[in-house]
Amino acid sequence: MPYALFDRDKQIDRAFPTEKQAWEHALISGLVLDVPVADEAGGQVLPAGYHMKQIPGDEVFEPAPAWKLPKEVS
């Protein structure tokens, strides 16, 4: 099943076959500023409400074209 970046319950980036690919695209496209590392203790790298999750293949869709990165992050 593919992975996508979400802002609360809204998908804000397209889906990718692996979680790694989804994080890489979010980072390259400027949707996130850093990718979390499992063994690294530190602050939150994503704005509140953002999360990566696995989605069923039949729910893959493009995000709303009007979506913008929050000003406190950009």
PDB file of N, H, CA, C and O in Angstrom:
ATOM      1  N   MET A   1       0.838  -1.182   0.000  1.00  0.00           N
ATOM      2  CA  MET A   1       0.000   0.000   0.000  1.00  0.00           C
ATOM      3  C   MET A   1       0.885   1.248   0.000  1.00  0.00           C
ATOM      4  O   MET A   1       1.951   1.249   0.615  1.00  0.00           O
ATOM      5  N   PRO A   2       0.460   2.285  -0.671  1.00  0.00           N
ATOM      6  CA  PRO A   2       1.269   3.507  -0.773  1.00  0.00           C
ATOM      7  C   PRO A   2       1.215   4.369   0.496  1.00  0.00           C
ATOM      8  O   PRO A   2       0.385   4.160   1.380  1.00  0.00           O
ATOM      9  N   TYR A   3       2.126   5.341   0.550  1.00  0.00           N
ATOM     10  H   TYR A   3       2.800   5.511  -0.168  1.00  0.00           H
ATOM     11  CA  TYR A   3       2.220   6.288   1.670  1.00  0.00           C
ATOM     12  C   TYR A   3       2.048   7.702   1.146  1.00  0.00           C
ATOM     13  O   TYR A   3       2.400   8.002   0.005  1.00  0.00           O
ATOM     14  N   ALA A   4       1.496   8.579   2.003  1.00  0.00           N
ATOM     15  H   ALA A   4       1.210   8.335   2.930  1.00  0.00           H
ATOM     16  CA  ALA A   4       1.330   9.986   1.645  1.00  0.00           C
ATOM     17  C   ALA A   4       1.427  10.849   2.895  1.00  0.00           C
ATOM     18  O   ALA A   4       1.202  10.382   4.012  1.00  0.00           O
ATOM     19  N   LEU A   5       1.772  12.138   2.681  1.00  0.00           N
ATOM     20  H   LEU A   5       1.955  12.517   1.774  1.00  0.00           H
ATOM     21  CA  LEU A   5       1.842  13.100   3.763  1.00  0.00           C
ATOM     22  C   LEU A   5       0.470  13.717   3.961  1.00  0.00           C
ATOM     23  O   LEU A   5      -0.205  14.088   3.001  1.00  0.00           O
ATOM     24  N   PHE A   6       0.063  13.822   5.235  1.00  0.00           N
ATOM     25  H   PHE A   6       0.612  13.521   6.015  1.00  0.00           H
ATOM     26  CA  PHE A   6      -1.249  14.363   5.583  1.00  0.00           C
ATOM     27  C   PHE A   6      -1.107  15.548   6.527  1.00  0.00           C
ATOM     28  O   PHE A   6      -0.174  15.612   7.328  1.00  0.00           O
ATOM     29  N   ASP A   7      -2.042  16.481   6.423  1.00  0.00           N
ATOM     30  H   ASP A   7      -2.800  16.429   5.772  1.00  0.00           H
ATOM     31  CA  ASP A   7      -2.227  17.552   7.396  1.00  0.00           C
ATOM     32  C   ASP A   7      -3.558  17.238   8.057  1.00  0.00           C
ATOM     33  O   ASP A   7      -4.622  17.475   7.483  1.00  0.00           O
ATOM     34  N   ARG A   8      -3.489  16.703   9.264  1.00  0.00           N
ATOM     35  H   ARG A   8      -2.625  16.510   9.730  1.00  0.00           H
ATOM     36  CA  ARG A   8      -4.642  16.171   9.982  1.00  0.00           C
ATOM     37  C   ARG A   8      -5.294  15.071   9.135  1.00  0.00           C
ATOM     38  O   ARG A   8      -4.715  13.993   8.999  1.00  0.00           O
ATOM     39  N   ASP A   9      -6.478  15.311   8.563  1.00  0.00           N
ATOM     40  H   ASP A   9      -6.948  16.187   8.674  1.00  0.00           H
ATOM     41  CA  ASP A   9      -7.131  14.252   7.786  1.00  0.00           C
ATOM     42  C   ASP A   9      -7.084  14.506   6.282  1.00  0.00           C
ATOM     43  O   ASP A   9      -7.721  13.778   5.520  1.00  0.00           O
ATOM     44  N   LYS A  10      -6.339  15.527   5.835  1.00  0.00           N
ATOM     45  H   LYS A  10      -5.822  16.118   6.453  1.00  0.00           H
ATOM     46  CA  LYS A  10      -6.281  15.857   4.410  1.00  0.00           C
ATOM     47  C   LYS A  10      -4.927  15.482   3.821  1.00  0.00           C
ATOM     48  O   LYS A  10      -3.880  15.869   4.341  1.00  0.00           O
ATOM     49  N   GLN A  11      -4.964  14.726   2.735  1.00  0.00           N
ATOM     50  H   GLN A  11      -5.814  14.411   2.313  1.00  0.00           H
ATOM     51  CA  GLN A  11      -3.741  14.358   2.038  1.00  0.00           C
ATOM     52  C   GLN A  11      -3.206  15.601   1.327  1.00  0.00           C
ATOM     53  O   GLN A  11      -3.927  16.232   0.554  1.00  0.00           O
ATOM     54  N   ILE A  12      -1.926  15.960   1.589  1.00  0.00           N
ATOM     55  H   ILE A  12      -1.341  15.448   2.218  1.00  0.00           H
ATOM     56  CA  ILE A  12      -1.367  17.179   1.006  1.00  0.00           C
ATOM     57  C   ILE A  12      -0.263  16.907  -0.007  1.00  0.00           C
ATOM     58  O   ILE A  12       0.301  17.848  -0.565  1.00  0.00           O
ATOM     59  N   ASP A  13       0.050  15.665  -0.251  1.00  0.00           N
ATOM     60  H   ASP A  13      -0.408  14.901   0.202  1.00  0.00           H
ATOM     61  CA  ASP A  13       1.028  15.310  -1.270  1.00  0.00           C
ATOM     62  C   ASP A  13       0.557  14.030  -1.931  1.00  0.00           C
ATOM     63  O   ASP A  13      -0.254  13.290  -1.373  1.00  0.00           O
ATOM     64  N   ARG A  14       1.069  13.777  -3.117  1.00  0.00           N
ATOM     65  H   ARG A  14       1.727  14.379  -3.570  1.00  0.00           H
ATOM     66  CA  ARG A  14       0.637  12.561  -3.808  1.00  0.00           C
ATOM     67  C   ARG A  14       1.200  11.327  -3.115  1.00  0.00           C
ATOM     68  O   ARG A  14       2.145  11.428  -2.334  1.00  0.00           O
ATOM     69  N   ALA A  15       0.640  10.198  -3.391  1.00  0.00           N
ATOM     70  H   ALA A  15      -0.129  10.116  -4.026  1.00  0.00           H
ATOM     71  CA  ALA A  15       1.050   8.943  -2.764  1.00  0.00           C
ATOM     72  C   ALA A  15       2.250   8.351  -3.490  1.00  0.00           C
ATOM     73  O   ALA A  15       2.422   8.537  -4.695  1.00  0.00           O
ATOM     74  N   PHE A  16       3.080   7.629  -2.729  1.00  0.00           N
ATOM     75  H   PHE A  16       2.940   7.477  -1.750  1.00  0.00           H
ATOM     76  CA  PHE A  16       4.269   6.960  -3.263  1.00  0.00           C
ATOM     77  C   PHE A  16       4.273   5.516  -2.790  1.00  0.00           C
ATOM     78  O   PHE A  16       3.692   5.195  -1.754  1.00  0.00           O
ATOM     79  N   PRO A  17       4.935   4.638  -3.557  1.00  0.00           N
ATOM     80  CA  PRO A  17       4.932   3.210  -3.219  1.00  0.00           C
ATOM     81  C   PRO A  17       5.553   2.891  -1.860  1.00  0.00           C
ATOM     82  O   PRO A  17       5.134   1.939  -1.201  1.00  0.00           O
ATOM     83  N   THR A  18       6.552   3.679  -1.428  1.00  0.00           N
ATOM     84  H   THR A  18       6.893   4.452  -1.963  1.00  0.00           H
ATOM     85  CA  THR A  18       7.189   3.413  -0.140  1.00  0.00           C
ATOM     86  C   THR A  18       7.179   4.675   0.724  1.00  0.00           C
ATOM     87  O   THR A  18       7.068   5.789   0.212  1.00  0.00           O
ATOM     88  N   GLU A  19       7.297   4.484   2.041  1.00  0.00           N
ATOM     89  H   GLU A  19       7.387   3.579   2.457  1.00  0.00           H
ATOM     90  CA  GLU A  19       7.343   5.617   2.952  1.00  0.00           C
ATOM     91  C   GLU A  19       8.598   6.459   2.693  1.00  0.00           C
ATOM     92  O   GLU A  19       8.556   7.686   2.780  1.00  0.00           O
ATOM     93  N   LYS A  20       9.699   5.802   2.378  1.00  0.00           N
ATOM     94  H   LYS A  20       9.733   4.805   2.307  1.00  0.00           H
ATOM     95  CA  LYS A  20      10.952   6.510   2.083  1.00  0.00           C
ATOM     96  C   LYS A  20      10.769   7.452   0.893  1.00  0.00           C
ATOM     97  O   LYS A  20      11.189   8.608   0.949  1.00  0.00           O
ATOM     98  N   GLN A  21      10.150   6.968  -0.173  1.00  0.00           N
ATOM     99  H   GLN A  21       9.809   6.029  -0.218  1.00  0.00           H
ATOM    100  CA  GLN A  21       9.914   7.810  -1.350  1.00  0.00           C
ATOM    101  C   GLN A  21       8.994   8.984  -1.029  1.00  0.00           C
ATOM    102  O   GLN A  21       9.187  10.085  -1.545  1.00  0.00           O
ATOM    103  N   ALA A  22       8.003   8.753  -0.186  1.00  0.00           N
ATOM    104  H   ALA A  22       7.846   7.859   0.233  1.00  0.00           H
ATOM    105  CA  ALA A  22       7.076   9.820   0.195  1.00  0.00           C
ATOM    106  C   ALA A  22       7.804  10.895   0.988  1.00  0.00           C
ATOM    107  O   ALA A  22       7.582  12.084   0.755  1.00  0.00           O
ATOM    108  N   TRP A  23       8.687  10.495   1.940  1.00  0.00           N
ATOM    109  H   TRP A  23       8.868   9.530   2.129  1.00  0.00           H
ATOM    110  CA  TRP A  23       9.463  11.469   2.709  1.00  0.00           C
ATOM    111  C   TRP A  23      10.413  12.241   1.803  1.00  0.00           C
ATOM    112  O   TRP A  23      10.544  13.458   1.930  1.00  0.00           O
ATOM    113  N   GLU A  24      11.077  11.534   0.885  1.00  0.00           N
ATOM    114  H   GLU A  24      10.970  10.545   0.782  1.00  0.00           H
ATOM    115  CA  GLU A  24      12.022  12.201  -0.021  1.00  0.00           C
ATOM    116  C   GLU A  24      11.320  13.258  -0.863  1.00  0.00           C
ATOM    117  O   GLU A  24      11.828  14.368  -1.021  1.00  0.00           O
ATOM    118  N   HIS A  25      10.160  12.918  -1.400  1.00  0.00           N
ATOM    119  H   HIS A  25       9.747  12.016  -1.272  1.00  0.00           H
ATOM    120  CA  HIS A  25       9.430  13.880  -2.233  1.00  0.00           C
ATOM    121  C   HIS A  25       8.961  15.069  -1.403  1.00  0.00           C
ATOM    122  O   HIS A  25       9.061  16.211  -1.854  1.00  0.00           O
ATOM    123  N   ALA A  26       8.451  14.821  -0.201  1.00  0.00           N
ATOM    124  H   ALA A  26       8.370  13.894   0.165  1.00  0.00           H
ATOM    125  CA  ALA A  26       7.996  15.915   0.662  1.00  0.00           C
ATOM    126  C   ALA A  26       9.153  16.855   0.992  1.00  0.00           C
ATOM    127  O   ALA A  26       8.965  18.070   1.045  1.00  0.00           O
ATOM    128  N   LEU A  27      10.333  16.311   1.212  1.00  0.00           N
ATOM    129  H   LEU A  27      10.486  15.324   1.169  1.00  0.00           H
ATOM    130  CA  LEU A  27      11.509  17.119   1.527  1.00  0.00           C
ATOM    131  C   LEU A  27      11.968  17.921   0.306  1.00  0.00           C
ATOM    132  O   LEU A  27      12.210  19.123   0.411  1.00  0.00           O
ATOM    133  N   ILE A  28      12.086  17.269  -0.832  1.00  0.00           N
ATOM    134  H   ILE A  28      11.889  16.293  -0.917  1.00  0.00           H
ATOM    135  CA  ILE A  28      12.538  17.938  -2.063  1.00  0.00           C
ATOM    136  C   ILE A  28      11.564  19.018  -2.509  1.00  0.00           C
ATOM    137  O   ILE A  28      11.982  20.075  -2.983  1.00  0.00           O
ATOM    138  N   SER A  29      10.276  18.762  -2.361  1.00  0.00           N
ATOM    139  H   SER A  29       9.936  17.904  -1.976  1.00  0.00           H
ATOM    140  CA  SER A  29       9.271  19.723  -2.812  1.00  0.00           C
ATOM    141  C   SER A  29       8.996  20.838  -1.807  1.00  0.00           C
ATOM    142  O   SER A  29       8.208  21.740  -2.091  1.00  0.00           O
ATOM    143  N   GLY A  30       9.637  20.790  -0.629  1.00  0.00           N
ATOM    144  H   GLY A  30      10.277  20.057  -0.398  1.00  0.00           H
ATOM    145  CA  GLY A  30       9.483  21.848   0.359  1.00  0.00           C
ATOM    146  C   GLY A  30       8.280  21.708   1.268  1.00  0.00           C
ATOM    147  O   GLY A  30       7.930  22.656   1.970  1.00  0.00           O
ATOM    148  N   LEU A  31       7.637  20.548   1.274  1.00  0.00           N
ATOM    149  H   LEU A  31       7.922  19.777   0.704  1.00  0.00           H
ATOM    150  CA  LEU A  31       6.492  20.339   2.164  1.00  0.00           C
ATOM    151  C   LEU A  31       6.920  20.135   3.608  1.00  0.00           C
ATOM    152  O   LEU A  31       6.157  20.426   4.529  1.00  0.00           O
ATOM    153  N   VAL A  32       8.137  19.636   3.815  1.00  0.00           N
ATOM    154  H   VAL A  32       8.757  19.400   3.067  1.00  0.00           H
ATOM    155  CA  VAL A  32       8.724  19.493   5.148  1.00  0.00           C
ATOM    156  C   VAL A  32      10.146  20.035   5.090  1.00  0.00           C
ATOM    157  O   VAL A  32      10.761  20.095   4.026  1.00  0.00           O
ATOM    158  N   LEU A  33      10.659  20.430   6.260  1.00  0.00           N
ATOM    159  H   LEU A  33      10.159  20.381   7.125  1.00  0.00           H
ATOM    160  CA  LEU A  33      12.004  21.001   6.315  1.00  0.00           C
ATOM    161  C   LEU A  33      13.067  19.973   6.658  1.00  0.00           C
ATOM    162  O   LEU A  33      14.246  20.189   6.378  1.00  0.00           O
ATOM    163  N   ASP A  34      12.671  18.862   7.256  1.00  0.00           N
ATOM    164  H   ASP A  34      11.713  18.687   7.483  1.00  0.00           H
ATOM    165  CA  ASP A  34      13.603  17.831   7.659  1.00  0.00           C
ATOM    166  C   ASP A  34      12.836  16.528   7.781  1.00  0.00           C
ATOM    167  O   ASP A  34      11.623  16.533   7.989  1.00  0.00           O
ATOM    168  N   VAL A  35      13.534  15.423   7.654  1.00  0.00           N
ATOM    169  H   VAL A  35      14.520  15.419   7.485  1.00  0.00           H
ATOM    170  CA  VAL A  35      12.905  14.113   7.782  1.00  0.00           C
ATOM    171  C   VAL A  35      13.250  13.556   9.155  1.00  0.00           C
ATOM    172  O   VAL A  35      14.422  13.556   9.532  1.00  0.00           O
ATOM    173  N   PRO A  36      12.255  13.076   9.926  1.00  0.00           N
ATOM    174  CA  PRO A  36      12.553  12.534  11.247  1.00  0.00           C
ATOM    175  C   PRO A  36      13.425  11.285  11.167  1.00  0.00           C
ATOM    176  O   PRO A  36      13.298  10.483  10.242  1.00  0.00           O
ATOM    177  N   VAL A  37      14.307  11.132  12.145  1.00  0.00           N
ATOM    178  H   VAL A  37      14.410  11.783  12.897  1.00  0.00           H
ATOM    179  CA  VAL A  37      15.190   9.970  12.226  1.00  0.00           C
ATOM    180  C   VAL A  37      14.806   9.191  13.471  1.00  0.00           C
ATOM    181  O   VAL A  37      14.675   9.767  14.552  1.00  0.00           O
ATOM    182  N   ALA A  38      14.627   7.891  13.327  1.00  0.00           N
ATOM    183  H   ALA A  38      14.734   7.424  12.449  1.00  0.00           H
ATOM    184  CA  ALA A  38      14.105   7.056  14.409  1.00  0.00           C
ATOM    185  C   ALA A  38      14.962   7.095  15.676  1.00  0.00           C
ATOM    186  O   ALA A  38      14.419   7.097  16.781  1.00  0.00           O
ATOM    187  N   ASP A  39      16.289   7.125  15.536  1.00  0.00           N
ATOM    188  H   ASP A  39      16.730   7.123  14.639  1.00  0.00           H
ATOM    189  CA  ASP A  39      17.134   7.064  16.724  1.00  0.00           C
ATOM    190  C   ASP A  39      17.594   8.438  17.203  1.00  0.00           C
ATOM    191  O   ASP A  39      18.466   8.533  18.067  1.00  0.00           O
ATOM    192  N   GLU A  40      17.025   9.479  16.661  1.00  0.00           N
ATOM    193  H   GLU A  40      16.317   9.402  15.959  1.00  0.00           H
ATOM    194  CA  GLU A  40      17.426  10.842  17.021  1.00  0.00           C
ATOM    195  C   GLU A  40      16.409  11.466  17.963  1.00  0.00           C
ATOM    196  O   GLU A  40      15.231  11.583  17.623  1.00  0.00           O
ATOM    197  N   ALA A  41      16.858  11.864  19.140  1.00  0.00           N
ATOM    198  H   ALA A  41      17.815  11.769  19.416  1.00  0.00           H
ATOM    199  CA  ALA A  41      15.967  12.563  20.074  1.00  0.00           C
ATOM    200  C   ALA A  41      16.022  14.039  19.740  1.00  0.00           C
ATOM    201  O   ALA A  41      17.101  14.626  19.663  1.00  0.00           O
ATOM    202  N   GLY A  42      14.876  14.630  19.546  1.00  0.00           N
ATOM    203  H   GLY A  42      13.999  14.153  19.609  1.00  0.00           H
ATOM    204  CA  GLY A  42      14.864  16.046  19.200  1.00  0.00           C
ATOM    205  C   GLY A  42      13.450  16.554  19.123  1.00  0.00           C
ATOM    206  O   GLY A  42      12.502  15.849  19.469  1.00  0.00           O
ATOM    207  N   GLY A  43      13.312  17.775  18.669  1.00  0.00           N
ATOM    208  H   GLY A  43      14.082  18.348  18.388  1.00  0.00           H
ATOM    209  CA  GLY A  43      12.006  18.398  18.559  1.00  0.00           C
ATOM    210  C   GLY A  43      11.240  17.901  17.357  1.00  0.00           C
ATOM    211  O   GLY A  43      11.751  17.138  16.536  1.00  0.00           O
ATOM    212  N   GLN A  44      10.025  18.342  17.274  1.00  0.00           N
ATOM    213  H   GLN A  44       9.610  18.962  17.941  1.00  0.00           H
ATOM    214  CA  GLN A  44       9.157  17.962  16.163  1.00  0.00           C
ATOM    215  C   GLN A  44       9.639  18.636  14.885  1.00  0.00           C
ATOM    216  O   GLN A  44       9.879  19.843  14.879  1.00  0.00           O
ATOM    217  N   VAL A  45       9.784  17.877  13.807  1.00  0.00           N
ATOM    218  H   VAL A  45       9.589  16.896  13.812  1.00  0.00           H
ATOM    219  CA  VAL A  45      10.243  18.442  12.537  1.00  0.00           C
ATOM    220  C   VAL A  45       9.090  18.775  11.616  1.00  0.00           C
ATOM    221  O   VAL A  45       9.277  19.478  10.622  1.00  0.00           O
ATOM    222  N   LEU A  46       7.913  18.290  11.922  1.00  0.00           N
ATOM    223  H   LEU A  46       7.761  17.719  12.729  1.00  0.00           H
ATOM    224  CA  LEU A  46       6.740  18.574  11.104  1.00  0.00           C
ATOM    225  C   LEU A  46       5.833  19.548  11.840  1.00  0.00           C
ATOM    226  O   LEU A  46       5.776  19.535  13.070  1.00  0.00           O
ATOM    227  N   PRO A  47       5.123  20.390  11.099  1.00  0.00           N
ATOM    228  CA  PRO A  47       4.135  21.252  11.764  1.00  0.00           C
ATOM    229  C   PRO A  47       3.086  20.387  12.471  1.00  0.00           C
ATOM    230  O   PRO A  47       2.848  19.244  12.079  1.00  0.00           O
ATOM    231  N   ALA A  48       2.469  20.938  13.506  1.00  0.00           N
ATOM    232  H   ALA A  48       2.663  21.866  13.825  1.00  0.00           H
ATOM    233  CA  ALA A  48       1.442  20.211  14.243  1.00  0.00           C
ATOM    234  C   ALA A  48       0.367  19.695  13.288  1.00  0.00           C
ATOM    235  O   ALA A  48      -0.106  20.432  12.422  1.00  0.00           O
ATOM    236  N   GLY A  49      -0.009  18.452  13.445  1.00  0.00           N
ATOM    237  H   GLY A  49       0.375  17.854  14.148  1.00  0.00           H
ATOM    238  CA  GLY A  49      -1.054  17.858  12.615  1.00  0.00           C
ATOM    239  C   GLY A  49      -0.527  17.104  11.408  1.00  0.00           C
ATOM    240  O   GLY A  49      -1.256  16.305  10.821  1.00  0.00           O
ATOM    241  N   TYR A  50       0.718  17.334  11.024  1.00  0.00           N
ATOM    242  H   TYR A  50       1.311  17.983  11.501  1.00  0.00           H
ATOM    243  CA  TYR A  50       1.278  16.636   9.871  1.00  0.00           C
ATOM    244  C   TYR A  50       1.705  15.231  10.269  1.00  0.00           C
ATOM    245  O   TYR A  50       2.200  15.013  11.375  1.00  0.00           O
ATOM    246  N   HIS A  51       1.513  14.293   9.373  1.00  0.00           N
ATOM    247  H   HIS A  51       1.112  14.470   8.474  1.00  0.00           H
ATOM    248  CA  HIS A  51       1.970  12.931   9.596  1.00  0.00           C
ATOM    249  C   HIS A  51       1.993  12.178   8.280  1.00  0.00           C
ATOM    250  O   HIS A  51       1.275  12.513   7.337  1.00  0.00           O
ATOM    251  N   MET A  52       2.835  11.153   8.234  1.00  0.00           N
ATOM    252  H   MET A  52       3.418  10.881   8.999  1.00  0.00           H
ATOM    253  CA  MET A  52       2.919  10.274   7.073  1.00  0.00           C
ATOM    254  C   MET A  52       2.102   9.043   7.409  1.00  0.00           C
ATOM    255  O   MET A  52       2.218   8.500   8.507  1.00  0.00           O
ATOM    256  N   LYS A  53       1.278   8.598   6.477  1.00  0.00           N
ATOM    257  H   LYS A  53       1.183   9.039   5.584  1.00  0.00           H
ATOM    258  CA  LYS A  53       0.541   7.370   6.763  1.00  0.00           C
ATOM    259  C   LYS A  53       0.344   6.547   5.498  1.00  0.00           C
ATOM    260  O   LYS A  53       0.371   7.047   4.374  1.00  0.00           O
ATOM    261  N   GLN A  54       0.148   5.272   5.744  1.00  0.00           N
ATOM    262  H   GLN A  54       0.126   4.866   6.658  1.00  0.00           H
ATOM    263  CA  GLN A  54      -0.111   4.324   4.673  1.00  0.00           C
ATOM    264  C   GLN A  54      -1.577   4.430   4.292  1.00  0.00           C
ATOM    265  O   GLN A  54      -2.445   4.509   5.161  1.00  0.00           O
ATOM    266  N   ILE A  55      -1.853   4.432   2.997  1.00  0.00           N
ATOM    267  H   ILE A  55      -1.147   4.368   2.291  1.00  0.00           H
ATOM    268  CA  ILE A  55      -3.228   4.551   2.541  1.00  0.00           C
ATOM    269  C   ILE A  55      -3.579   3.384   1.625  1.00  0.00           C
ATOM    270  O   ILE A  55      -2.720   2.870   0.909  1.00  0.00           O
ATOM    271  N   PRO A  56      -4.832   2.972   1.650  1.00  0.00           N
ATOM    272  CA  PRO A  56      -5.257   1.899   0.740  1.00  0.00           C
ATOM    273  C   PRO A  56      -5.069   2.344  -0.715  1.00  0.00           C
ATOM    274  O   PRO A  56      -5.269   3.514  -1.042  1.00  0.00           O
ATOM    275  N   GLY A  57      -4.692   1.423  -1.564  1.00  0.00           N
ATOM    276  H   GLY A  57      -4.530   0.472  -1.298  1.00  0.00           H
ATOM    277  CA  GLY A  57      -4.450   1.733  -2.969  1.00  0.00           C
ATOM    278  C   GLY A  57      -5.623   2.376  -3.667  1.00  0.00           C
ATOM    279  O   GLY A  57      -5.421   3.174  -4.583  1.00  0.00           O
ATOM    280  N   ASP A  58      -6.850   2.059  -3.268  1.00  0.00           N
ATOM    281  H   ASP A  58      -7.014   1.411  -2.525  1.00  0.00           H
ATOM    282  CA  ASP A  58      -8.015   2.627  -3.932  1.00  0.00           C
ATOM    283  C   ASP A  58      -8.336   4.038  -3.451  1.00  0.00           C
ATOM    284  O   ASP A  58      -9.281   4.655  -3.943  1.00  0.00           O
ATOM    285  N   GLU A  59      -7.549   4.571  -2.473  1.00  0.00           N
ATOM    286  H   GLU A  59      -6.781   4.070  -2.073  1.00  0.00           H
ATOM    287  CA  GLU A  59      -7.772   5.926  -1.986  1.00  0.00           C
ATOM    288  C   GLU A  59      -6.691   6.900  -2.437  1.00  0.00           C
ATOM    289  O   GLU A  59      -6.623   8.017  -1.924  1.00  0.00           O
ATOM    290  N   VAL A  60      -5.851   6.508  -3.378  1.00  0.00           N
ATOM    291  H   VAL A  60      -5.906   5.601  -3.796  1.00  0.00           H
ATOM    292  CA  VAL A  60      -4.784   7.379  -3.859  1.00  0.00           C
ATOM    293  C   VAL A  60      -5.390   8.503  -4.683  1.00  0.00           C
ATOM    294  O   VAL A  60      -6.149   8.256  -5.620  1.00  0.00           O
ATOM    295  N   PHE A  61      -5.052   9.744  -4.329  1.00  0.00           N
ATOM    296  H   PHE A  61      -4.436   9.945  -3.567  1.00  0.00           H
ATOM    297  CA  PHE A  61      -5.541  10.897  -5.077  1.00  0.00           C
ATOM    298  C   PHE A  61      -4.554  12.034  -4.941  1.00  0.00           C
ATOM    299  O   PHE A  61      -3.697  12.014  -4.058  1.00  0.00           O
ATOM    300  N   GLU A  62      -4.667  13.023  -5.808  1.00  0.00           N
ATOM    301  H   GLU A  62      -5.363  13.039  -6.526  1.00  0.00           H
ATOM    302  CA  GLU A  62      -3.805  14.197  -5.767  1.00  0.00           C
ATOM    303  C   GLU A  62      -4.333  15.172  -4.729  1.00  0.00           C
ATOM    304  O   GLU A  62      -5.543  15.260  -4.523  1.00  0.00           O
ATOM    305  N   PRO A  63      -3.425  15.922  -4.058  1.00  0.00           N
ATOM    306  CA  PRO A  63      -3.877  16.905  -3.084  1.00  0.00           C
ATOM    307  C   PRO A  63      -4.560  18.087  -3.755  1.00  0.00           C
ATOM    308  O   PRO A  63      -4.431  18.280  -4.964  1.00  0.00           O
ATOM    309  N   ALA A  64      -5.282  18.871  -2.977  1.00  0.00           N
ATOM    310  H   ALA A  64      -5.387  18.714  -1.995  1.00  0.00           H
ATOM    311  CA  ALA A  64      -5.952  20.058  -3.507  1.00  0.00           C
ATOM    312  C   ALA A  64      -4.907  21.017  -4.069  1.00  0.00           C
ATOM    313  O   ALA A  64      -3.909  21.277  -3.397  1.00  0.00           O
ATOM    314  N   PRO A  65      -5.099  21.554  -5.273  1.00  0.00           N
ATOM    315  CA  PRO A  65      -4.096  22.432  -5.883  1.00  0.00           C
ATOM    316  C   PRO A  65      -3.899  23.738  -5.130  1.00  0.00           C
ATOM    317  O   PRO A  65      -2.853  24.366  -5.289  1.00  0.00           O
ATOM    318  N   ALA A  66      -4.840  24.169  -4.332  1.00  0.00           N
ATOM    319  H   ALA A  66      -5.691  23.659  -4.204  1.00  0.00           H
ATOM    320  CA  ALA A  66      -4.728  25.435  -3.602  1.00  0.00           C
ATOM    321  C   ALA A  66      -3.981  25.293  -2.284  1.00  0.00           C
ATOM    322  O   ALA A  66      -3.779  26.290  -1.590  1.00  0.00           O
ATOM    323  N   TRP A  67      -3.562  24.081  -1.916  1.00  0.00           N
ATOM    324  H   TRP A  67      -3.726  23.271  -2.480  1.00  0.00           H
ATOM    325  CA  TRP A  67      -2.895  23.883  -0.642  1.00  0.00           C
ATOM    326  C   TRP A  67      -1.568  24.633  -0.618  1.00  0.00           C
ATOM    327  O   TRP A  67      -0.814  24.596  -1.591  1.00  0.00           O
ATOM    328  N   LYS A  68      -1.283  25.305   0.481  1.00  0.00           N
ATOM    329  H   LYS A  68      -1.896  25.335   1.271  1.00  0.00           H
ATOM    330  CA  LYS A  68      -0.040  26.043   0.676  1.00  0.00           C
ATOM    331  C   LYS A  68       0.608  25.640   2.001  1.00  0.00           C
ATOM    332  O   LYS A  68      -0.090  25.280   2.949  1.00  0.00           O
ATOM    333  N   LEU A  69       1.934  25.699   2.068  1.00  0.00           N
ATOM    334  H   LEU A  69       2.501  25.991   1.298  1.00  0.00           H
ATOM    335  CA  LEU A  69       2.662  25.424   3.284  1.00  0.00           C
ATOM    336  C   LEU A  69       2.376  26.515   4.303  1.00  0.00           C
ATOM    337  O   LEU A  69       2.408  27.692   3.943  1.00  0.00           O
ATOM    338  N   PRO A  70       2.096  26.175   5.572  1.00  0.00           N
ATOM    339  CA  PRO A  70       1.816  27.204   6.586  1.00  0.00           C
ATOM    340  C   PRO A  70       2.962  28.197   6.697  1.00  0.00           C
ATOM    341  O   PRO A  70       4.125  27.816   6.565  1.00  0.00           O
ATOM    342  N   LYS A  71       2.643  29.484   6.941  1.00  0.00           N
ATOM    343  H   LYS A  71       1.699  29.794   7.048  1.00  0.00           H
ATOM    344  CA  LYS A  71       3.660  30.536   6.996  1.00  0.00           C
ATOM    345  C   LYS A  71       4.682  30.304   8.100  1.00  0.00           C
ATOM    346  O   LYS A  71       5.846  30.671   7.941  1.00  0.00           O
ATOM    347  N   GLU A  72       4.274  29.701   9.222  1.00  0.00           N
ATOM    348  H   GLU A  72       3.328  29.403   9.351  1.00  0.00           H
ATOM    349  CA  GLU A  72       5.226  29.485  10.303  1.00  0.00           C
ATOM    350  C   GLU A  72       6.289  28.466   9.949  1.00  0.00           C
ATOM    351  O   GLU A  72       7.276  28.339  10.674  1.00  0.00           O
ATOM    352  N   VAL A  73       6.122  27.736   8.856  1.00  0.00           N
ATOM    353  H   VAL A  73       5.320  27.839   8.266  1.00  0.00           H
ATOM    354  CA  VAL A  73       7.097  26.735   8.422  1.00  0.00           C
ATOM    355  C   VAL A  73       7.923  27.258   7.266  1.00  0.00           C
ATOM    356  O   VAL A  73       9.118  26.976   7.181  1.00  0.00           O
ATOM    357  N   SER A  74       7.306  28.014   6.377  1.00  0.00           N
ATOM    358  H   SER A  74       6.335  28.244   6.446  1.00  0.00           H
ATOM    359  CA  SER A  74       8.021  28.463   5.171  1.00  0.00           C
ATOM    360  C   SER A  74       8.930  29.632   5.425  1.00  0.00           C
ATOM    361  O   SER A  74       9.591  30.112   4.504  1.00  0.00           O
TER     362      SER A  74
END
